[in-house]
């Protein structure tokens, strides 16, 4: 039983669906961007083929070592960030590109001030390429400042929706896996499993882009479904313990919840702990998001029902291939956006099929 103070603390996390930004004015969807800039379509297709295929080494060595700095929120259970750092480095080696790579790790909930200090420290080394993510409004402010500089070239990782207010002054590359596309795939599978009848709990991460693109998008997709009802929603700061407590509280108050939509791996695993405590693992559907090792293990044990699995290492490969093209004077062949492939898996996916997908997704980071 929760104490009154603890319950009030968790209620502070409660929110109504914050924006339902299906028509978000800050970003172009990938589809809208390609419609506005059709010349990008053949670049995207050719570049995607390059990413999927084996590396083609440089014919002439580069004169200088390429300096790369990454700022990644990789201090979490999800191995998305660490695997892509590995695939980036290994692909650059195969390509014959000499490089140095420095990573500044953080938590997803790291404060803006700490992130700004990390950025300042990273810029002191005068890197050629700066890889970072964008989630909060403050990140957008920092990006605008970075875009006024001649260097480094900016690679935005884990975002595939170009910022409208940057107009023609865009970063070097947007690279990741389209969150809305992944959410649509998850939604289709969930509707089949539930026959479009569910009372669900929404577990967001932090306030920002990812929660909007994965969480609000799911709500928007179901807003006209009469029997898909949002019962409760929490921000969890991508903290498994907060996710667990949110589930325990919600199911105490609303026992009719039969679906939990988790926006990240860490949230899903925290929710799974709560369902195990309540002995409701077989009674409530729970998804993962991303399909990393921890989620695949959880699906194998029955702790998760399904997830949308990214072909993870292609993200790092794409960054490496873009750097290679840039270094040999072929920047015009680099698309503005690279978005990798997804597949939905569940507890009924065969072991053979899962092993095949793992060979593709983790081809550099096994």
N, C-alpha and C positions, 0 to 999 in steps of 0.2 A: 504494500500500500504506500502510495506517495504521501510525503508530508505536504502540508499546505504550501510552504515556501518553495519546495522543489517543484510542485505542480505549477505554481505561478511562474517559476523560472522557465519551465518548458513552454508554458503558454505564451511567453514573450517571443518564442520562435514561430508561433502560429501565424499563418498569413492566409489571406485570400489569394487566389492566383494573381500574381502581381501585375502583369501587364497584358497577358494573352497577345504577345506581339507577333501575331502571324504576319502582319504587314509592317514589320519593324522598319521605321523610317531611318534608322542609323546604318543599316546594312543592305546591300544587294544580296538576295539569294543567289546561289550559284546559277540557277536556271535563268533568272532575270539578268544577271551580269553577262552571260553568254549570249542572251538575246540582244542585249544592247551593244555588245562588242563581238559580232559574229566572226571576226577575223581571229579571235582567240580559239575557236573550236578546233581547227586543224592543229594548232599548237598543242592544245590539251591532249588530243588523240595521239599525236606522234610522241609527245613526252611520256604519256602513260605507257606506251609500248616500250620506250627506252627503259623505264623503271622496272617493268616486268621481266625484261630480258637480261641475260648476263652482261657484266661490265665489259666495255670496250676500252682497253688501256690507252693512255695518251701515246702518240707516236713520238712526240718530242717532250723531254722533261721540262717542267716549269723552272724558271730561274729562282723563284722565291717560295718560301714556305707560306702557305695560306693560314692565317690566324683566325680561329673560330671561337666565339664565346657563346655559351648557352646559359640562359636563366630559366630553370625549369622547376615547377612545383612537384618534384618527384619523391618527396618524403611522404609517401602514402603506399597503400598495399598495391594499387594498380602499377603494373610494370611497363605501362605504355611509354613513359618517358625514358627509363633506363634502356629498354630494348631499342628505342630509336637512336639513342646516343651510340649504342653498340653498332647498329646497322649503318649509321652514318660513317663511323670510323672505318669499319671493314670495307664498305664500298669505296671510300676514298683510297684505301690501300690498293684495292683491286684496280682502280682507275689509274693509279700511279701519281696521285696528287699528293705532294708533301704537305703536311698540315700539323698544326698544334691545336688542341681542343681543350678548353677549360670550361668546366660547368660550375654554376653557382646554384646549389639546390635550395629548395624552400618547401614549406608546407603550403597546401592550397589556401589556408586561411592566414598566411603571413600578412602583416599589416602593410599598408601602403608605404609608410615611412621606411620600413625594413627593405621593401622591394626597391625603393628609390635609392637607398644606400648601396644595395647590391648592383644596381645599374651603374651608379657612379663609379664603383670599384671596377666593374667590368670595362667601362670605357677608358680607364686609365691605361690599359694595355694596348689601346689603339687597334682593335681587331679589324679584320677585313669584313667579317660577317658576324652579325649579332642575331642569335636565335632566341626569341622570347615568345611568350603567349600574351593573350589579351582577354581579360575577363570583366574587369570593373571599369566604370567611367574614368577613374584615375589613370588606368592604363592607357586609355585613349589620349588623355592629356599628355602623358609622357611620350607616347608615340608621335604626337604632333610636334613635340620639341625635337625628337630624334630626326624627324623627316626634314628639318631645316638644316641638318648637317650634311656635308659632302660624304662622310663615312662615319660609321661602317654601313654596309648594305644590310637592310633589315629583313629578316625572315620571320614571319609570324606563324608560329606552329600551333596546331590544334584549332585553327580557324580557317574556314574556306569561304567566308562571306565578306567580300571587300567593303571597306568603310566608305560610305557615300560622301562624307564631308572631306575626304582626302582627294576626291575627284580624280584628276589625272596624275596627281603626285602620290602614287601608291608605293607600298613597300616593294622590295625586290621580289618577294614570293610569299603567297599564302599557301600553307601546306598542312594537310591533316586529313580528317575523315568527316564528311559533312554530317553534323549532329542532327540536323532535321531529317536528312535522308535515312540515317540510322534509326531515328525515332519512328519514322513512318513504317519501316520494316518491322520493328518491334510491335507497333500498334496493330499491324495487319495480323501478326501471329497471335497476339493477345486476344484480339476480337474473335479469332477462330477458336481459341481455347475456351473462352468464356461465352461464346455465342452472343457476343456484344451485350452481356449482362453482368455488370460488376459494380460493387461499391468499393471505391479504391482510396487508398492513402497515398498521397504524393510526398516523396522525400527528396527535397531539393538539396543541392550542395551549398555553395556560398551564393550570395546575391550577385547576379551578373549574367554574363553571356551564356555560359554553359547551362545554368539553370533555366534560362529562357529558351534556349534552343532545344534542350532535351525535355524539360519539364513542362513549360508552358505550351510547347508545341504538342505534346501528348494531350494536354487538356483541350487545346483548340481542336485537335483532330476528332475529339469525342464530344464536343460541346453540343452537337445536334443529335447525339445518340441518346434516346430517351431513357435507356436502361444502363448507361455508363455514367455513374454518379460519383463525383468527387466528394468524399466524406470528410477529409481532413488533409492539411498540408503543413509541412514543417521545413524550415531551413536547418540543416544539420552541420554546416561548416565542413562537410566531408569528413566528419568525425564518427567512426563506427559506434562509439559509446553513446553519442547523442542520437544516432539513428536507432540504436537498440532501445533507448529509453523512450523515444518518440513512439515506437511501435508498441511497447508495453503500455504506455499511457493511452494511446488511441484505442487499442483493442479492449482495454478495460472500460472505456467510455462508449465505444461503438463496436460491439461484438459482431455486427453484420458485415464488417470489412472482409472481403474475400480476395482482394488484389492489392499488392503493394508495388508501386512503381518507384524504383530506385534510379536516381540519375547518375550514379557512379559506382565503381566497384566497392570502395570502402563502405559506402552507405548500404549497399546490398548485403555485404557480409555482416554488418552490424544488425541489420534487420533480421538476417537469418539466425543470429544468436538469440534474438527475442522470440522468434517462432519456435526455436528448439526448447527454450525455457518453458514456453506455454504449451508445448506438445501440439503445435498447430502447423508443422511443416507440410503435412499432406492436405491441409484444409485451406490454405491461403496461397495463392499464386504470387511468386516473387521473381522479378527479373534482375539480371545484371546489365551492365553497359560497358562494352568494349571487348570482352572475350579474352582477357589475359589469363595467365596461368592460374591465379587464385580462383577466378570464376569458373574455369574449366574443371578444376578440382571440385569446386562446390557443386557443379552440375552433376559430376560423377557420383557424388555422395548423396545427391537428392536435396541438398540445402538450397539450391537455386533451380528454378524450373526452365528458364530460358535466358538467352542473352543475344545481343547483336555483336558478332565477332569481327573485329577489324583485321585486315591483312597487314598487321602491325608494322613490320619492318620496311614496307614500301615507303613509309613516311620518311625515314632516315635516308633511304636510297634516293628518294626524290630530291632531298636537300643536297646530297652529294653530287647528283647528276647536274643540278642547276649550277652548283659551284664550278664543276668541270667546264660546262659550256661557257660560263662567264669568264673563266680564266683563259680560255682559248679564243676569246673574242666573238663568241656566238650567242651573245645575250639575247639576240632577236629570236632565237629558237626556244626561249624559256616562256612558258605561259604565265599568266598572272596568278592562276590558281592550280594547285594539284590536289585532287581529292581521291583518296584510296578506296578500295573495294570493301564491301561488307558481306556477311552471310549470317542468317539467323540460325542458331543451333539450340537444341533443347535436350532434355533427358532421354529422348528417344533417338537422337542422332547416333548412328552406329559407330562403334569404336574405330572401324577402318576409315570411315569418312572423316571422323574427328582427327585421326592421325594424319590424313592427307591434308586437311586444312591447316593443321599445326605446321606441317612441313612448308607450306606456302607462307603462312603468317609470320613464322619465326625462322625464316630461312637463313638469317645472319645471326640471330640471337639465341639459338638453341642452347 
